[in-house]
Structure formats: structure tokens, C-alpha cells
Amino acid sequence: MNDSMSSGGEDLSMLRGLRVIDFTRVLAGPYCTQILGDLGAEVIKIEEPGRGDEVRNIPPFYPGGESHYFLSLNRNKRSVVVDLKTSEGRQFVLELIRHADVVVENFRPGVLDRLGLSLNDLQTVKPDIILCSISGYGTEGAMSTAPAFDLVIQARSGAMSVNGDGDRPPTKLGLPVGDLGGGMWATIAILAALQRRPSVSHAQHIDISLLDGLIALQGYLNQIALLTGDPPARLGSDHHNVVPYGRFRAKDGYLVIAILISPFWSRFCDAIGKPELANDVRFETNVARKENREELQSIINEILAGRTRSEWGRIFAESDVPCGPVLNVVEALNQDVVATRGLIRSIEHPTAGTLSVVGSPIHVDGMSLSREISPPPLLGEHTRAAALELAGLTTSQTDDLVRRGVISEYQSPLGDAEVVQGEGVSK
């Protein structure tokens, strides 16, 4: 794996030396393993012959045929193509696992067992392996094998029920938060298991349910339901218990105001030129403002409609009032603060050319983990290196497995069977 060295020479690869065998595809699992790769782990992504990760086929595509979806979730990884339905393919990946620390998978529960890669199988070659399984509803129970995608998890978790305006139907969150949350919970659990590993003498199995994960992210909304027995209502962009805290219309678009604690209320009233509102009995306390939400928000909307978002931005900044414009994704990516943080990086991809990508949001000792990024791999780009350097095969043995389709190398979309020789794997 590439050395993740900062321009100053300091190594930011905090998980250097950790090897992850990645059986994941689509979103939740790849998001988890991408975070581990960003942190310096060597991630070897096992893909299906012919098609690879399903999201390689989701448009739009970059020149060379690479999917935007795949590129967004698979940097800092190696691609190894293996037919897991063959006994030789199974033996091949078990040999890779012998030299690994963590295995991550998001098949439906039971699939890994049927492939002959159960936890018992894994620990025969690696006694202290950490296996992380990510699924919709967990590895046990009546729903364990039910199909689950982010939309279904958002619906079942209650997240959809609180999203959208009150007079409109429940609405999916724009972000695939069920999948993203599951990937983050999996990463946290893996790091905890690594910390625990020296004190246990057995393999560890992490069981992450996307439904559990998204419900856990609902925080105080869960507590409202547990306390009152009533489901929290849909309030659009408003807060259930804090007012004003939500979306308001300015002259040229929307902005948000977040008056979460008392000191900001008087500052806000001064900033909008209505200092008398701070001591108005209808609005003096948050409890009063919540009771008179509609009346207060009508007053605020009328005032804010008189200026643009940028004008209010300057006024509220001077008054230290929490606010921000509602930006679209292009505007958000082009903010000065995003450029200052170095979040958008430029990388060279072997077929797509120069790409702008969003890197890791993690900074350590004043430096970004995104200083060095290896591009998302081509399908099968690192199969041969893994065969020779980890599985211990000879060149002739590797050629034989390729010929018989047990393992596969990258094939040029032009059909000339050109093989791209990817960088090797760490020994």
C-alpha cells in the first residue's frame, strides 16, 4: 500500500500494518472499509468475476466507464477478483485471510457460511481474526434474512416519519443515512475490537444492524417517544423543542437560524432590529416561544424577507448568531471554508484521468488524512499481486487460476485483454 506521508514527512497512517479483507459492496460496507483505508489500513476488496461491486454499473460514468458511485466509496483499496463459488477460490481467500487482521462483509446473514467462510472457517487460518458483519436487521431473528436497503431502513426506523413538512407525506432523508450510519458504527466497533484483541484469545464477531444503527442515531427523538408514548411529529426544518430553530426565507432564498441556548435569543432580536421581542412575554423563554411558535415564526419570516442571505449572513456574523444559507451541493463544495480545509482533492485515475474527489474529513496534528489518496481500483487490478505476494502462488499457478476463471485480472473495456499491473500488496 502507498505510504500515507504528509508533505512534511510525518506519517499519518494510524492503522499502518493493519490488513482488511473486504467482501462488501454497494454502500454501508464500502463506506466502513474506506474509512479504515483513509486511516492507513491496507484494504483488499474481494469482487465478483465479470461485474464486481454492483455499483460499478450505476451511471453517470467517467471516461473509461468508471461509475461515480463506485469512485465515491472505494479509494485507498485494492481490487482482487475471485470466484467464491469455487473451492479453489475459497482456499485462495482463506490464504489471504491468514495474513489479515479484519474481515468485513455485508452479505445477507448465512451467505458467508454457505460459501465456506464462516467465522469457524476463518479462525482455523487466523485464530484472532475480527469478523464484522453488516446487515439490515442483524445476524439472528425472524427478519435476519429479509432484504433491506437504506430506504427500507429509513422507513422502519422512524426516521422517515419525522422528515418532511407536517402537511405532507413522510419523506426519505436526502442522504442515505441508514447505510452511512451503519458503516460508521461498524468502523467504531472494529477499532474497539482491535483495542480489545490483545486481551482475548479468540476470534471476535461484530454484528451491525442498519436498523439498530439508525434508531440509535435518533437520539432525543427516541427519548420523546419513550417518555410520552407519542411519536414525534413532522415539523419540516423546525426543532421539536427549540424555537426559533429552523429554515426561514430571505429575499433570495433560504437560510437557517439556530437559537439553541438563551444568550443567542437576545442577540438575534438585536440583530433583526427588534430588541423588544427579547422581553415580550410571548417569546421571553424557550417554553413560551414553543407555545407561540407560529406567531413568532411569522414575525421572523416577514423581517428576514427584506434582505438577502448574504446581507443577513454579515449581520448575524457580527452579532454572533448561529445561522447559515441553505446551499445546494455545488455551492457547498465551492465554499471557501471547504477549500481551506483541503477537503476536495485531485487524484489521477488510470482510466478516468484527473478527478476531483471529496477526501477524508479527519485531521490529525493539523494535517489532513487526504494528503495522499490512492484512486479507487480497477476491477481485478491487484489480483495478481495478491496471488503472488500473499497467497504464495507461483506465476504458473496464478496463470492457471486466471485461465480457469477462479481469479480474474483487469480487462480493458476496449477488449484487447490489456492487463493493468496494480501496485503490490504489503507483506
Legacy VTK file of the C-alpha trace (Angstrom):
# vtk DataFile Version 3.0
C-alpha trace
ASCII
DATASET POLYDATA
POINTS 427 float
0.000 0.000 0.000
1.173 3.549 -0.624
2.849 5.302 2.247
0.384 7.913 3.519
3.001 10.534 4.257
2.281 14.221 4.693
4.246 16.735 2.681
6.220 17.435 5.852
7.255 13.785 6.047
5.142 12.834 9.054
3.283 9.541 8.824
-0.467 9.933 9.349
-1.271 6.269 8.639
-2.536 5.448 12.108
-3.650 1.966 11.054
-0.470 1.165 9.132
0.192 -2.580 9.215
-3.491 -3.470 9.537
-4.816 -5.625 6.714
-8.555 -5.768 5.961
-10.212 -8.315 3.661
-13.266 -6.552 2.301
-16.196 -8.621 0.992
-18.527 -5.611 0.990
-20.407 -3.942 -1.817
-22.831 -1.110 -2.513
-22.710 1.454 0.350
-22.657 0.635 4.086
-19.781 -1.843 3.965
-17.624 0.038 1.442
-18.085 3.234 3.464
-16.730 1.433 6.537
-13.713 -0.007 4.733
-12.983 3.309 3.012
-12.689 4.964 6.425
-10.278 2.207 7.503
-8.298 2.765 4.296
-8.186 6.511 4.918
-6.737 5.761 8.353
-3.919 3.766 6.773
-5.175 0.182 6.731
-4.469 -1.955 3.679
-7.900 -2.850 2.303
-8.158 -5.743 -0.159
-11.575 -5.670 -1.813
-12.813 -9.077 -2.982
-15.043 -8.715 -6.038
-17.216 -10.978 -8.162
-15.892 -12.035 -11.590
-17.270 -10.119 -14.526
-19.176 -7.384 -12.723
-17.510 -6.649 -9.413
-19.254 -4.466 -6.878
-22.793 -3.821 -8.151
-22.341 -0.058 -8.001
-19.640 -0.171 -10.686
-22.626 -0.272 -13.062
-24.568 2.749 -11.778
-24.475 5.875 -14.019
-23.284 8.504 -14.564
-19.871 7.270 -15.672
-16.493 8.941 -16.053
-14.435 8.467 -19.242
-13.226 4.898 -19.232
-16.507 3.650 -17.795
-15.916 4.152 -14.065
-19.072 4.815 -12.030
-19.291 7.959 -9.914
-20.904 5.809 -7.196
-18.004 3.344 -7.016
-15.400 6.110 -7.096
-17.034 7.860 -4.130
-16.718 4.853 -1.792
-13.619 2.874 -2.730
-10.468 4.968 -2.568
-7.412 3.551 -0.790
-8.337 -0.058 -1.644
-7.014 -2.923 -3.769
-9.315 -4.957 -6.031
-8.942 -8.740 -6.188
-11.436 -10.736 -8.275
-12.204 -14.245 -7.011
-14.962 -16.720 -7.786
-16.069 -17.550 -4.238
-18.343 -20.317 -5.511
-15.352 -22.498 -6.359
-13.402 -24.492 -3.758
-10.147 -23.091 -5.127
-11.486 -19.550 -4.826
-12.431 -20.257 -1.222
-8.939 -21.590 -0.487
-7.447 -18.542 -2.190
-9.276 -16.060 0.036
-8.613 -18.134 3.161
-4.924 -17.780 2.375
-5.378 -14.004 2.139
-7.244 -14.050 5.466
-4.356 -15.962 7.039
-2.331 -12.772 6.602
-5.144 -10.374 7.605
-6.482 -8.797 10.793
-10.076 -7.897 9.936
-12.740 -9.253 7.587
-15.753 -7.067 6.739
-18.835 -8.376 4.919
-22.361 -7.214 4.200
-23.910 -10.264 2.577
-27.288 -11.386 3.859
-26.781 -13.452 7.017
-25.943 -17.042 6.120
-24.299 -16.334 2.755
-20.747 -16.323 4.111
-21.417 -19.624 5.889
-22.721 -21.210 2.680
-19.572 -20.092 0.883
-17.481 -21.991 3.428
-16.211 -18.770 5.008
-17.955 -18.836 8.384
-16.299 -17.469 11.486
-15.214 -21.018 12.354
-13.626 -21.382 8.910
-11.866 -18.041 9.240
-10.419 -18.730 12.665
-8.941 -22.023 11.507
-6.465 -19.972 9.461
-6.415 -16.843 11.661
-7.354 -17.604 15.314
-7.666 -13.950 16.365
-9.485 -12.691 13.265
-12.060 -9.926 13.682
-15.135 -10.513 11.518
-17.544 -7.597 11.102
-20.946 -8.442 9.598
-23.197 -5.611 8.446
-26.822 -6.440 7.632
-30.255 -4.875 7.656
-31.591 -6.500 10.813
-28.703 -8.395 12.403
-27.472 -11.959 12.082
-30.228 -13.604 14.135
-34.001 -13.397 14.449
-37.018 -13.737 12.200
-36.031 -10.810 9.954
-32.325 -11.579 9.675
-32.502 -12.696 6.036
-35.036 -10.093 4.854
-33.734 -7.785 2.096
-33.001 -4.274 3.325
-31.802 -1.140 1.575
-31.409 2.328 3.016
-34.929 3.403 2.046
-36.463 0.436 3.878
-34.312 1.092 6.960
-35.310 4.765 6.999
-38.964 3.728 6.899
-38.709 1.062 9.627
-36.526 3.127 11.957
-38.949 6.035 12.307
-36.568 8.427 10.548
-38.920 8.944 7.604
-41.837 9.664 9.933
-40.160 12.799 11.298
-38.780 14.029 7.969
-40.743 16.433 5.795
-43.368 19.082 6.413
-46.294 18.239 8.670
-48.904 18.631 5.945
-47.013 16.415 3.519
-46.319 12.636 3.422
-43.290 11.179 5.238
-40.144 11.791 3.196
-36.875 9.938 2.766
-33.845 11.851 4.010
-31.757 13.057 1.071
-28.669 11.350 2.493
-28.556 7.534 2.708
-28.174 7.954 6.444
-29.106 4.364 7.319
-26.241 2.991 5.245
-23.783 5.713 6.220
-24.625 5.317 9.892
-24.197 1.549 9.661
-20.789 1.993 8.077
-19.688 4.378 10.811
-20.962 2.104 13.614
-19.057 -0.770 12.004
-15.855 1.289 11.914
-16.217 2.248 15.574
-16.803 -1.377 16.542
-13.792 -2.612 14.554
-11.492 -0.077 16.189
-12.807 -1.123 19.610
-12.274 -4.806 18.772
-8.695 -4.080 17.722
-8.114 -2.416 21.084
-9.584 -5.445 22.843
-7.754 -8.074 20.776
-4.589 -8.353 22.930
-6.716 -9.288 25.963
-8.730 -12.105 24.320
-7.583 -15.415 22.869
-10.326 -15.959 20.339
-11.849 -14.528 17.184
-14.362 -11.713 17.561
-17.598 -11.369 15.597
-19.135 -7.894 15.290
-22.829 -7.862 14.354
-24.026 -4.494 12.982
-27.700 -3.987 12.150
-28.529 -0.981 9.963
-31.885 -0.720 11.731
-30.215 -0.654 15.159
-27.750 1.913 13.919
-30.280 4.360 12.529
-32.561 4.083 15.547
-29.537 4.777 17.753
-28.829 7.945 15.747
-32.286 9.337 16.518
-31.192 10.416 19.975
-33.643 12.689 21.744
-36.447 11.786 19.338
-36.373 8.264 20.756
-36.493 9.693 24.249
-39.551 11.814 23.465
-41.342 8.650 22.336
-40.173 6.660 25.368
-41.163 9.454 27.761
-44.558 10.407 26.328
-45.618 7.342 24.368
-46.393 9.663 21.449
-44.484 9.727 18.135
-42.632 12.997 17.415
-44.375 14.958 14.683
-43.006 16.079 11.313
-42.018 19.724 11.606
-40.145 20.346 8.377
-36.877 22.059 9.295
-38.066 23.119 12.744
-36.878 21.675 16.037
-39.324 19.764 18.198
-38.435 21.624 21.402
-36.381 24.713 20.487
-37.726 27.904 18.855
-36.584 29.614 16.676
-34.525 26.813 15.186
-35.191 26.131 11.537
-35.481 27.361 7.954
-36.580 30.881 7.025
-36.998 32.669 3.695
-34.769 35.628 2.844
-35.160 37.837 -0.233
-33.131 35.490 -2.474
-33.534 32.053 -0.914
-33.492 30.186 2.365
-31.328 30.430 5.451
-31.378 28.723 8.815
-31.351 30.187 12.318
-30.374 28.064 15.330
-31.176 29.688 18.683
-30.370 26.643 20.792
-29.393 28.431 24.029
-30.755 31.533 25.762
-27.917 34.036 25.154
-28.423 33.827 21.403
-32.064 34.934 21.675
-31.343 38.493 22.756
-28.500 38.775 20.220
-30.852 37.629 17.488
-33.537 40.155 18.463
-30.979 42.971 18.414
-29.601 41.815 15.039
-33.017 41.894 13.328
-33.789 45.307 14.792
-36.456 44.064 17.218
-34.835 44.165 20.678
-38.274 44.379 22.306
-39.042 40.791 21.298
-36.451 39.518 23.780
-38.600 40.604 26.723
-42.006 40.051 25.163
-43.918 37.720 27.488
-44.932 35.606 24.476
-41.309 34.962 23.496
-39.156 35.633 26.567
-38.398 31.960 27.287
-37.989 28.966 25.033
-41.099 27.384 26.605
-43.092 30.499 25.695
-41.611 30.616 22.203
-42.529 26.966 21.646
-46.129 27.676 22.703
-46.258 30.639 20.329
-44.170 29.087 17.540
-46.364 30.071 14.578
-46.805 33.681 15.678
-43.069 34.166 16.251
-42.054 32.490 13.016
-44.466 34.699 11.077
-42.797 37.791 12.559
-39.309 36.471 11.768
-40.189 35.485 8.193
-41.592 38.934 7.475
-38.402 40.600 8.721
-35.929 38.242 7.040
-37.701 38.564 3.685
-36.446 42.139 3.497
-32.750 41.267 2.965
-30.677 38.762 1.028
-28.981 35.720 2.533
-25.552 37.334 2.276
-26.782 40.531 3.949
-28.244 38.570 6.850
-25.093 36.469 6.947
-22.958 39.548 7.595
-25.395 40.933 10.168
-25.680 37.673 12.104
-21.925 37.065 11.955
-21.316 40.460 13.534
-23.846 39.617 16.257
-22.506 36.069 16.801
-25.849 34.497 15.923
-25.754 30.881 14.615
-27.017 30.946 11.038
-26.192 29.769 7.551
-27.504 29.856 3.984
-29.230 26.785 2.593
-26.799 25.832 -0.176
-27.092 23.291 -2.929
-24.372 20.631 -3.213
-22.346 22.552 -5.815
-22.419 25.699 -3.671
-21.465 23.699 -0.595
-18.440 22.126 -2.291
-17.274 25.545 -3.502
-17.296 27.267 -0.110
-14.058 28.942 0.963
-14.095 27.043 4.251
-14.145 23.724 2.362
-11.154 24.811 0.265
-9.299 25.988 3.363
-9.788 22.588 4.986
-8.438 20.852 1.880
-11.426 18.530 1.667
-11.562 18.455 -2.137
-8.555 16.617 -3.522
-7.255 15.955 -7.023
-6.197 12.397 -7.900
-5.050 10.602 -11.030
-7.112 7.598 -12.069
-5.679 5.180 -14.668
-8.748 5.324 -16.942
-10.823 8.316 -15.799
-7.900 10.753 -15.711
-7.675 13.606 -13.238
-10.539 13.506 -10.735
-11.730 15.905 -8.077
-12.883 13.892 -5.079
-14.010 14.521 -1.519
-11.320 13.160 0.785
-11.317 12.197 4.431
-12.721 14.793 6.849
-10.232 13.709 9.542
-7.350 15.996 10.514
-4.577 14.947 12.899
-1.870 17.241 14.272
-3.076 19.944 11.922
-2.825 17.739 8.823
-5.467 16.044 6.681
-5.543 12.297 6.120
-6.357 13.153 2.492
-2.868 14.379 1.661
-2.216 11.044 -0.060
-5.057 9.131 -1.733
-4.791 6.054 -3.907
-7.528 6.065 -6.560
-10.396 3.575 -6.422
-9.164 0.377 -8.066
-9.992 -1.038 -11.451
-11.825 -4.364 -11.310
-9.185 -7.023 -10.607
-6.313 -4.545 -10.736
-4.484 -6.178 -7.808
-5.448 -9.843 -8.235
-2.059 -10.976 -9.494
-0.142 -9.116 -6.793
-2.298 -10.713 -4.093
-1.803 -14.165 -5.614
1.971 -13.847 -5.776
2.687 -11.848 -2.641
0.062 -13.032 -0.140
-1.382 -16.331 -1.334
2.131 -17.561 -2.105
1.353 -18.808 -5.607
3.877 -19.089 -8.383
3.439 -17.287 -11.665
2.405 -20.514 -13.417
-0.119 -21.337 -10.663
-1.544 -17.827 -10.907
-1.785 -18.076 -14.695
-3.631 -21.389 -14.349
-6.213 -19.952 -11.919
-6.741 -16.972 -14.235
-7.172 -19.288 -17.242
-9.821 -21.320 -15.413
-11.677 -18.258 -14.102
-11.037 -18.895 -10.400
-9.409 -15.473 -10.178
-9.527 -12.633 -12.709
-7.404 -9.671 -13.682
-8.416 -6.295 -15.070
-9.545 -6.439 -18.679
-9.530 -3.322 -20.810
-13.037 -2.223 -21.899
-11.550 -1.955 -25.390
-11.468 -5.742 -25.486
-7.736 -6.162 -26.029
-7.247 -8.067 -22.740
-4.771 -5.435 -21.613
-3.751 -6.108 -18.008
-3.089 -3.159 -15.754
-0.418 -4.077 -13.263
-1.564 -2.526 -10.000
0.739 -1.798 -7.109
1.594 -4.727 -4.909
0.222 -5.543 -1.508
2.131 -5.233 1.720
3.809 -8.343 3.006
LINES 1 428
427 0 1 2 3 4 5 6 7 8 9 10 11 12 13 14 15 16 17 18 19 20 21 22 23 24 25 26 27 28 29 30 31 32 33 34 35 36 37 38 39 40 41 42 43 44 45 46 47 48 49 50 51 52 53 54 55 56 57 58 59 60 61 62 63 64 65 66 67 68 69 70 71 72 73 74 75 76 77 78 79 80 81 82 83 84 85 86 87 88 89 90 91 92 93 94 95 96 97 98 99 100 101 102 103 104 105 106 107 108 109 110 111 112 113 114 115 116 117 118 119 120 121 122 123 124 125 126 127 128 129 130 131 132 133 134 135 136 137 138 139 140 141 142 143 144 145 146 147 148 149 150 151 152 153 154 155 156 157 158 159 160 161 162 163 164 165 166 167 168 169 170 171 172 173 174 175 176 177 178 179 180 181 182 183 184 185 186 187 188 189 190 191 192 193 194 195 196 197 198 199 200 201 202 203 204 205 206 207 208 209 210 211 212 213 214 215 216 217 218 219 220 221 222 223 224 225 226 227 228 229 230 231 232 233 234 235 236 237 238 239 240 241 242 243 244 245 246 247 248 249 250 251 252 253 254 255 256 257 258 259 260 261 262 263 264 265 266 267 268 269 270 271 272 273 274 275 276 277 278 279 280 281 282 283 284 285 286 287 288 289 290 291 292 293 294 295 296 297 298 299 300 301 302 303 304 305 306 307 308 309 310 311 312 313 314 315 316 317 318 319 320 321 322 323 324 325 326 327 328 329 330 331 332 333 334 335 336 337 338 339 340 341 342 343 344 345 346 347 348 349 350 351 352 353 354 355 356 357 358 359 360 361 362 363 364 365 366 367 368 369 370 371 372 373 374 375 376 377 378 379 380 381 382 383 384 385 386 387 388 389 390 391 392 393 394 395 396 397 398 399 400 401 402 403 404 405 406 407 408 409 410 411 412 413 414 415 416 417 418 419 420 421 422 423 424 425 426
